Amino acid sequence: MTAKKRRRRRPATTRSEPAAIETDDATEVDEETLEDGEVVEYPPVPGIISALRAGVVAVTTTPLLLAIPFLFVFLLWTILVLLGLQVPPSGLVDAMGIPPISTVFDFGVAQAIFGYAPSSLFVAFVIAVVRAVVLAILAGLMIDVLEGSRPSMYGFLRGIRAIPTVVAVNFLIITATVFGTQLFVLLGPGLSLLGSLAVLIGGLYFLVFAPASAVREARGVQESIRRSGRAARLRFPGGSHLIMVMVYFLVGLPLLLFAAGRVPGGSDATANPSVAVWALVLVATFVHMVFLAAFFARFMGVEPEIPDKPVRRTRPARGAQSPARRR
Amino acid sequence: MLPLFLACGVAAAGATEGTLPATVWSEFQGGPAHTGSVPSITSAQPPYTRAWTFEEPDSDQGFAAPVIVGDVAVALGSKAVYGVDLSSGRQTWRVARTGGPITEPAVATAGGKTLVLYLDGGSNQEPSKLVAIDAATQKELWTFALGAASVSGVSVDGSSAFVGDTQGVLYAVDVSKGKQEWTFKGTGRIEAPPAIAGGLVYMGSRELQQGNATVRALDESTGTQKWMFAQQQLASGSAITVSDGRAIAGFTDRLARAFDAATGTGEWTALMSNALSPRGAPAAAAGAVYLADLAGTVERVSADSGSRTWSYRFNGVRPLPIPYLDFWSSPVLTGSSVLIGLGDGRLGALSSSTGHLQWEADTGPGALGGIALGNGIVVVAKQGVNGALIGFRHDASGTLLDEASPTELDAGQLVGRFAVALVLVLGATALAGLLIRRRDSTDDEPIGAES
């Protein structure tokens, strides 16, 4: 394996309640001795359930990881209403989703305010950029927690460093969505819907690790995105990356939107959502943060296995284990 | 029944050809320009009480927008045309029709008589015909055969009636003789009554296959096209209203567009929350334009610039099977109020100055369609299985509301509700975190930490 293992620049401070994870099937710890004799330790790769559990622990034990997105959602709604938004607030459940789940919200509100004009595309991009800044900072703080530390200025600065990568991810997703929509329209209504879903799921699948890569490895925009894509194609124990992406996609879009439409007041256009709607929106935001932390936990586990160059993925012989499983 | 005939006769007695009696809501949205107001009518102001209900006796489809001649409301059902006494809501006459789409009739005068013009036939794409009856005697005066089915309803201006068909042909018919004056062959289907003002006839059409919406202005006397607006992927436009030198229509891209009525030059656009119904039209008066969309939003915009003055959102409008049928009603102006019927059977009155809800009543299941104003009464058409004409009159003992749109920001309410939800959710997550930590074993290893 040619994976490049990087030494952390700042030792983690062990907390009394670390956001540690249990693994489904791998318990041994990967270890590497560097040339200077220092030992770097990598945890086993968590399965989906373990990763989600780590996400829940990280988010519930760190109020800052909830306070920031909650405040962001509230401020975003207020600003959009002041700009003239007049829609049911149910879409807010995805306002803090992981791109491209949140991109659906961005396009929806931008078109609601500005119609099918180029300005709505611009507004969708502005919203995405602002969220990207928030997500990048959250990523820095969240990885602090997943590494066993408290959220720190170090994590905040790592998050700031990741902003260009997260903005680039949003730009890629918006571009793919816009061009994909135009292209898929030519295929007819049924295929158009499938094509749009493919763009959303594909974007999530390949780009979801990019913020974590930017925070942890500081390799720049292009390399962080590339490594996210390569990490996505690795074999994960305890459920593949695609399964986790599909689970998040189904929870993030149809399930949350369905629930939001059925909460009292959820389907009524209003500037002042009811307590029930706000409660669901905050719970949905919590869910998004848990998934974000879970994806990051999976990335951190698989990080040493990410190849530096693209590799052709071949089907392993029957009985053979993936590198991640062997560890 | 005789006194009613006499009343109609008296109303029409002073009318020469092309001049209607003063107290007439003569066609869709009150007159040929479709402004949704007739200054000479002193209609009832909110709050209202239901004065009467005339249930459609022959079918279960309800009525198209009624017209009012003197003391009689005239409405088209699927099996007949009905005259209903405005004070009692009782049927005063009935003229059978062979069937076909339910569309808006119109009132005209010719030879000292008041005529009711309506479309008959057109089922299964068979050609429709335009029928003229004497409003006083209900005797058929003439019929005019169209080349195709029609769903447009009838418009009248002076001595000419105008109808469009589903093949894109607009017909100008002499109301005194029932003879064709001219025809214009456009494209697509004409689905709403043409508007007439300033010597021009404005017709909208939509092409189902190409998804194009078109607005055309034709010379009223010759049928020559003066200007045209066409745009792809608009699917359809609403009925057209002409006011203050502008022709205004709404489209499925959520934009209401105002054109210079004489030249067709685009003057402004106003973005709505949803598309405007092809069966609806904007209302206009005193420098303001009132628009109602399929989502239940009513807006007042400046007639000069299209900028929004206020917006009111009626929530809970249940969708009907075909989306654009959700909002058949068009805004109508009475005094300082804007009236609108909703797809869920509610009739609402908004203050034309503030946009606040003044009054609201639920008439039960079934969409409310066109509204007509008579002296002292508001007549609303109800559609579907509970099809009826419903008369409302002023209720002196009623209470006027003053409710802002739910889409208006209330800072106290917004912050208060969010704060309560925040406390609840943060409390729940903190509790969950506490429980999880208690369950966790103490030897958990942090991810990615150095040893």
Interface residues (C-beta under 8 A of the other chain):
Chain A: R8 P11 A12 T14 R15 E17 P18 A19 A20 I21 E22 V29 E31 E38 V39 V40 E41 Y42 P43 A54 V56 V57 V59 T60 T61 P63 L66 A67 F70 F74 T78 V81 L82 Q86 V87 A112 F114 G115 Y116 L146 E147 G148 S149 R216 D268 A269 T270 A271 N272 P273 S274 V275 A276 W278 A279 V281 L282 V283 F286 A297 M300 G301 E303
Chain B: D253 R254 L255 L271 S273 A295 T297 S311 R313 N315 G316 P406 T407 E408 L409 D410 Q413 L414 R417 F418 V420 A421 L422 L424 V425 L426 T429 A430 A432 G433 I436 R437 D440 D444 E445 P446 I447 G448 A449 E450 S451
